[in-house]
Amino acid sequence: MTILKRRAVVHCRRPLCPRHWLAGRFSWLFIIVASGAFLSTLAGVAEQKPEKPYALIYGTVFGPDNRSVYGIKVKIRQADQKKARWELYSDHAGEFAQRVPAGRADYVVWADLKGCKASECKNLRQGTEVTVHIQNDERTDISLHLK
């Protein structure tokens, strides 16, 4: 027959017990060192990729009742090209935004209703294309009106 002895757990009742005091200090030291390493890593990532200048085409899609329309595919192409280079969708406020390279260029923006399955799309028809003139790194606001 074996008799197991229980060890008594001894806790320090003094407010500045050396064992607890050192453990607390080392945990704070670890947190400070770890956060410093994390922040230096973030700074290193930011230094590696300098952001290129860009222009922003920002717009809103409106329906025939002049209310914004959600989930409409918006296509953007350069004026001298035939195929769309960017495709995006309008958000819940009917808005969209696309970064384009900075510099002098013309872009054509239009709403594409092909494949739109929302109930709102049944009564909508294609609107006109909008030509956007970009001079440099600027924001241009437009609106697309569906019929």
C-alpha positions in Angstrom: 0.0 0.0 0.0 1.4 3.4 -1.0 0.6 6.5 0.8 0.7 9.7 -1.3 1.9 12.8 0.5 0.4 16.1 -0.4 2.7 19.0 -0.7 1.5 22.1 0.9 1.4 25.1 -1.4 3.0 28.0 0.2 2.0 31.5 -0.8 3.8 34.5 0.3 1.6 36.8 2.3 3.9 39.7 2.3 3.2 42.4 -0.2 6.7 42.5 -1.7 7.5 38.8 -1.8 10.7 38.5 -3.8 9.4 35.6 -5.9 6.2 37.5 -7.0 8.0 40.8 -7.4 10.6 39.3 -9.8 8.0 37.4 -11.8 6.0 40.6 -12.2 9.0 42.6 -13.3 10.1 40.0 -15.8 6.6 39.7 -17.4 6.6 43.5 -17.9 10.1 43.4 -19.3 9.0 40.7 -21.8 5.9 42.7 -22.9 8.0 45.8 -23.5 10.7 43.9 -25.5 8.1 42.0 -27.5 6.1 45.2 -28.4 9.3 47.0 -29.4 10.3 44.1 -31.7 6.8 44.1 -33.2 6.9 47.9 -33.8 10.4 47.7 -35.4 9.1 45.0 -37.7 6.2 47.2 -38.8 8.6 50.1 -39.3 10.8 47.9 -41.5 7.9 46.9 -43.6 6.8 50.5 -44.1 10.4 51.5 -45.2 10.7 48.7 -47.7 7.7 49.7 -49.8 7.5 53.4 -50.7 4.0 54.2 -51.9 3.8 55.2 -55.5 1.7 58.3 -56.4 -1.8 57.6 -57.6 -4.9 59.4 -58.7 -8.4 58.4 -57.4 -11.6 58.0 -59.4 -14.4 58.2 -56.9 -18.0 57.9 -57.9 -21.6 57.1 -57.1 -24.1 54.9 -59.1 -27.6 56.3 -59.3 -30.8 54.7 -60.5 -33.6 56.3 -62.5 -35.2 57.5 -59.3 -32.0 59.3 -58.3 -31.3 57.0 -55.5 -27.9 55.3 -55.1 -27.8 51.7 -56.2 -25.9 48.8 -54.5 -24.0 46.0 -56.1 -23.6 47.4 -59.6 -20.4 46.4 -61.5 -18.4 49.4 -62.5 -15.7 49.0 -65.2 -12.8 51.4 -65.9 -10.5 51.5 -68.9 -8.0 53.9 -70.4 -9.5 55.9 -73.2 -7.1 54.5 -75.8 -7.8 50.8 -74.9 -10.8 48.6 -75.6 -10.9 46.2 -72.6 -11.6 47.2 -69.1 -8.6 47.2 -66.8 -10.4 47.6 -63.5 -13.7 46.1 -62.3 -15.3 46.9 -59.0 -18.8 47.0 -57.4 -20.7 49.8 -55.8 -21.1 49.6 -52.1 -24.3 50.0 -49.9 -24.2 53.7 -50.4 -23.8 53.2 -54.2 -20.2 54.5 -54.0 -17.0 53.1 -55.6 -13.3 54.2 -55.6 -10.4 53.1 -57.8 -6.8 54.0 -57.7 -5.2 54.7 -61.1 -1.6 55.6 -61.9 -0.8 59.3 -61.4 0.0 61.3 -64.5 -1.9 62.8 -67.5 -4.4 60.2 -68.8 -8.1 59.8 -69.8 -10.2 57.0 -68.5 -13.7 55.8 -69.5 -16.0 54.7 -66.6 -19.3 52.8 -67.1 -21.8 50.6 -65.2 -22.1 47.0 -66.5 -25.5 45.5 -65.9 -24.7 42.1 -67.5 -25.0 39.3 -65.0 -26.7 41.5 -62.4 -29.1 39.2 -60.5 -30.4 41.6 -57.9 -34.1 42.4 -58.0 -33.3 46.1 -58.5 -31.4 45.3 -61.7 -34.5 44.1 -63.6 -35.8 47.7 -64.1 -32.5 49.2 -64.9 -30.9 50.0 -68.2 -27.4 51.0 -69.2 -26.5 54.6 -68.7 -23.9 56.6 -70.6 -20.2 56.3 -70.2 -18.3 59.0 -68.4 -14.8 60.2 -69.5 -12.5 61.2 -66.7 -9.5 63.5 -67.3 -6.6 63.0 -64.8 -3.8 65.5 -64.7 -1.6 64.2 -61.8 -2.2 62.7 -58.4 -5.6 64.0 -57.8 -9.1 62.8 -56.8 -11.9 63.1 -59.4 -15.5 62.7 -58.3 -18.1 61.4 -60.9 -21.6 60.0 -61.0 -23.0 57.2 -63.1 -26.7 57.5 -63.9 -28.7 54.4 -65.0 -31.9 54.7 -66.9 
